[in-house]
Every structure is written in structure tokens, then in C-alpha cells.
Amino acid sequence: MKILRRLEEYRQEAKKLCWEGTFADYLAMVINNSRLARLAHARIYDMIAAAGVEEVDGVKHYRFFSDEIFGLERTLEKLVEEYFHSAACRLDVRKRILLLMGPVSGGKSTIVTMLKRGLERYSQTDAGAVYAIKGCPMHEEPLHLIPRDLRPEFQKEYGIYIEGSLCPACQLMVEEIYDGRVEEVPVERIVFSEEKRVGIGTFSPSDPKSQDIAELTGSIDFSTIAEYGSESDPRAYRFDGELNIANRGIMEFQEMLKCDEKFLYNLLSLSQEGNFKAGRFALISADEVIIAHTNEAEYRAFISNPKNEALQSRIMVITIPYNLRVRDEVKIYQKLIRQSDINVHIAPFALQAAAIFSILSRLKESKKQGMDLLKKMKLYDGEDVEGFKQKDVLELMNEVEGEGMSGVDPRYVINRISSALITADTRCINALDILRALKDGLDQHPSITKEDKERLINFIAMARQEYDEYAKKEVQRAFVYSYEESARALFNNYLDNVEAYVNKTKVRDPITDEELDPDEKLMRSIEEQIGVTENAKKAFREEILIRLSSYARKGRTFDYNSHERLREAIEKKLFADMKDIIKITTSTRTPDPEQLKRINAVIDRLISQHGYCPVCANELLKYTGSLLNR
């Protein structure tokens, strides 16, 4: 059995990660490779960078997050560069608690989980190898064994910075077992694991009356007091708090601002000085990244309380808004659906319709003339709209504060999609099914006011209108035999006439070979599809010719996909020419043999080339027929 073979291979791979030696052995390794002595922030930054970074339109895209987080590139760039990169350079930002603040289901927990799981995998690689004093309850950096008085000399000679001191347990071990001979102290390679509580800790708030600070800092083992005689003996203390076991890695503070104040103040010295107080010991060193997350309401309440000023100055807040791009919202839904065990076909544009509804609810009105929410949504999604280009996106984003911090959350949408998916005997769902489910769910949503409901219903109507246009285009593409060829032929014909018009020359008829005046009727029939007026036609045609010349100079082919508005005009013109045929064919109840043949050809094309199944292909035809007959 293959799984049995893989289990054996897995065990062998785990054995390869085991290494033991003395501090003297480790010292030789770290002098040869100083990256072994990285602090926690630097290790996490290197982990993210190692996965790969690419820059698109001036924004960095980190492949580390690309499979799970969508549409938050600018936010992730701020997180990685302003926090982790700065902290990796040992700037003062490393002394801050990282607080991810944003609306529910915005991706805060997912980001933290990815960092934790990523760190577990990274520590299993050669580049991410971590070594610790063997037997240390806090698996601390072996370089802590070098006495403080010798560290300046060591750093000057080898350029390796050492931060922190031995924990009480290791201090006792060095004194009693090795009599100060630190070079003999055993060192081992460790692998971070949240399950085994090595390098990754998680603290979750509960009832303040019953929750004990020992969950963070460890506790006295009263059963050993009689044996060791003192509560200040390290052997009588359990160094098993979340701050202890998260040393060298990540400490996640879930819903931090819900915690009792006594837990929060424990973080003051840890964030600023890199140590914390536990039991009857001196301050204990800890090198860990503290990541907390909360929602906006709790954060506003926290900063309004004057008692929290000391902690506020030690927090770096990164806002995690909702995604504002339709295509990325679709990826979120696809990811969540893939995790389920539902085997139902989802028609093309069904998830896009839900995404349009969600994104519209998160956007804020612009003050710019001619910019409405639908245009803004399309612009954010990478489309150029009338009067605006992609260069305007950043200005629009900065125009209003808090965009993306409210609106419909992905959980609500996926809940409603799930409701549609599990309806009895459902084999396929389309955009209308999902929009209907979203609308029905508004009545069950306890926090939606009457005004909010009306606004959201309006967004559902807008998503429906977008689907109507999409449905007509889909049927048009499937109906027009050899659509690409028809589009190119019309496009080339238009270009020939535009070139003759601008250059004041004649057009040669390909059949009769006679020279004719440019076909004004043809050009206007195409230009009117996108609202080019009589007065604007000359400028539009000149702009097309300039673009054509530019492409030619660069050795690129200018086709009907090269100009967004012209492509739209060509498609609308083709659709207008085919409209009557489509209307008759899709709406007749008893099609004749020729019509039936045409319908079957369209359905086959929708299935083979456009991602439909027989159910949604037939429904699309019926729905488009009803649209055309209104």
C-alpha cells in the first residue's frame, strides 16, 4: 500500500532533522552560518521572503500568502515591510505587539494561522533550522550560554549579536551539572510545532474570574516543594505557560482586548524589554513575536480608556479590511467551497454575482463627478471605465477613510451559498439561485436594520443587472458561429474604413476591387454601441489609429481585444445583428428542426467551451430568451 510506504518515508525524513551535539559544536556551526542565531522577527521575515516576492504595478505580492489571502496585497506589504522587515533589522518596531484589527471574517486569523503553519514548515528546512539547549523548557538560543562580559568581544570578532539570558532552569543546570563548563552543554535541533508546544503558543481569553495568569507565565509545582525546599528553585516550577513555550517563535493572542487587564500588563515588559516576570525569579528573557487580533469596536473602546495609554504605545496596529476586488472575492468563495464535500455544479458567473453584491456593500461613495459604486467596483477590479483609468485607483482608495472596514462579510455569503447548494435534488446552481438565497437570508440576519436591508436589496438588484448583461453576452458568443472570426472580420473592416477616413483615402472592395469612400454607416453603427457621438467620432477614430501605429512600432499585433471600448462596441454590434435570430430561437416553445439544431449547437458550445453543464446551459438559454422578449 502506498500510504504505508509514505509513512515509512515520513519517519525517515523526521529522523534526518534530528541533530545533537555540544555547545562547542554549535558554536562552530553558528560562526560559519550566523543566520542560525537570528531572532524571531528576522526568522519570520526570511520565511516570507524565501517563498518569493514579485512587484506588480508598484505593489509587492508575497507568494507566501497567495494561496489563502486574496485582494489584500497593499495590507500585506505594509505588514511585511513596515513590521517584519523593520523588526528583522532590529529597529525599535520589534518591541511592539503586532495587532491585526479589522471586521469579522476579514482574514486576521487566517494570516496568523499561515504564519504559524509556515514557521513549522520553515523550521524543518536547512534555511530555517533552529537549535536549542537540550532539555531547556523554553528551548532557548544556545548563545545565551556565553557570559555577558564576553559577548561584546564575540560580536566584534564574528559580527554575531546575542540578546537575552539563560532561563532559571538552564542557569541551575550549567552550575550544578557542568560546573560552568558551558562548552559541554548539550544542544539539539528543534522543530517548531503548535501541537507539541514548541516555539508556537496561543492564548485565548475566557472568564476573567477563573482564568489564571499561570496560563501565560507558568506555575509552581507544589508536589515538588517538599523535595526541593523552595518555591524559587527552578526545579519546583513548570515553565509551561504560553509565553514560555512560544520563545523563539510566535505567540498568538486571540481577541487580545477581551482579556483582563492583568494579562495585558504582563506584555508591557515583554514587548519593550524582551522579558517577563514569572514566579519568584528574576525577569525571564523571551524572544518571540506577539501577534494579537481584534475587531474595530473593541479597539476603539480600548484606545478611549486612559488607563491603556502605556500599552497603546507598545502596539503597532495593522488594519485588515475586506477585499475590494470582485475577482479576488470569487477566489475566497472558491477556496471555502473546495473545503466542503458538496458535489454540485456551480454555473459560470454565479460566484461573481455574489461577489458583486459583497463588494458593492463594502465600497463608499466617491465625491468625484461621474463616479458611482458600480464604476468604482469595476475600476478596482482592473477594468477601465468611462472617464477613469487604472491610474485613478489609488486616489480613489485614499479619498475616503475606512473603505472596506464594513459591509457584507464572506461568511454570510458562503452560508447563503451553502444553503442554495444543499437544497433537495440540486444538481447545479446559477447566479439567480445565489442572489435569491442572499436576499432570503437578509430576513434571518439579526443585526440588519430596515435601511441596511433596503440598501443591500438594491445591491442584489445591481448584481442581477450585471448578470443579465453577462447572460446575453454568453448566449451571443455561443450563438455566433466562429465568434472570434466574425469579430475579427468586423474589426478589420472597421479599421480599414477608419484608416481611410483619417488619411482621406479610399477603401478597396475585396470582391469587386473598386475603390470606395469609407463606409460611414458601418463605422457609426459600431461607434454608437458605446455612445460615441457624432461630434466625438473624429477624435475616437484618430485615437484608434494612434494606438494601431503604436502597436505596429513595437512589433505587437493590434486585435479587437487590444482596445477595451472598441471590443465592447464590436460585441454589441454583433449581438444587435444576431438579436432577432436569438430571440426567435430561444423563445419558441415548439422549435422547428432548424431551430432545434441551432439550440443544440449552442448548448454544446456552452458546455464544451464556456464551463456550463446541461442544466445551467438550458436555463441560461431560457432566461436570455425571456430577457430579449421583454
Sequence and secondary structure as in RCSB ss.txt:
>XXXX:A:sequence
MKILRRLEEYRQEAKKLCWEGTFADYLAMVINNSRLARLAHARIYDMIAAAGVEEVDGVKHYRFFSDEIFGLERT
LEKLVEEYFHSAACRLDVRKRILLLMGPVSGGKSTIVTMLKRGLERYSQTDAGAVYAIKGCPMHEEPLHLIPRDL
RPEFQKEYGIYIEGSLCPACQLMVEEIYDGRVEEVPVERIVFSEEKRVGIGTFSPSDPKSQDIAELTGSIDFSTI
AEYGSESDPRAYRFDGELNIANRGIMEFQEMLKCDEKFLYNLLSLSQEGNFKAGRFALISADEVIIAHTNEAEYR
AFISNPKNEALQSRIMVITIPYNLRVRDEVKIYQKLIRQSDINVHIAPFALQAAAIFSILSRLKESKKQGMDLLK
KMKLYDGEDVEGFKQKDVLELMNEVEGEGMSGVDPRYVINRISSALITADTRCINALDILRALKDGLDQHPSITK
EDKERLINFIAMARQEYDEYAKKEVQRAFVYSYEESARALFNNYLDNVEAYVNKTKVRDPITDEELDPDEKLMRS
IEEQIGVTENAKKAFREEILIRLSSYARKGRTFDYNSHERLREAIEKKLFADMKDIIKITTSTRTPDPEQLKRIN
AVIDRLISQHGYCPVCANELLKYTGSLLNR
>XXXX:A:secstr
 HHHHHHHHHHHHHHHT  EEEHHHHHHHHHH GGGG  HHHHHHHHHHHT EEEETTEEEEGGGTTT  S HHH
HHIIIIIIIIHHHTT GGGGSEEEEE STTSSHHHHHHHHHHHHHHHTTSSTT EEEETT TT   GGGGS GGG
HHHHHHHH         HHHHHHHHHTSTT GGGSEEEEE  BTTTTBSEEEE    TTT  THHHH EE GGGH
HHH  TTSGGGEE  SHHHHTTTSEEEETTGGGS HHHHHHHHHHHHHSEE  TTSS EE   EEEEEE HHHHH
HHHT GGGHHHHTTEEEEE      HHHHHHHHHHHHHTS    EE TTHHHHHHHHHHHHH     STT  HHH
HHHHHTT  BTTB GGGHHHHHHHSTTTTSSS  HHHHHHHHHHHHTSTT SEE HHHHHHHHHHHHTT TT  H
HHHHHHHHHHHHHHHHHHHHHHHHHHHHHSTTHHHHHHHHHHHHHHHHHHHHHT  EE TTT  EE   HHHHHH
HHGGGT  TTTHHHHHHHHHHHHHHHHHTT    TTSSHHHHHHHHHHHHHHHHHHHHHHHH SS  HHHHHHHH
HHHHHHHHHH   HHHHHHHHHHHHHHHT 
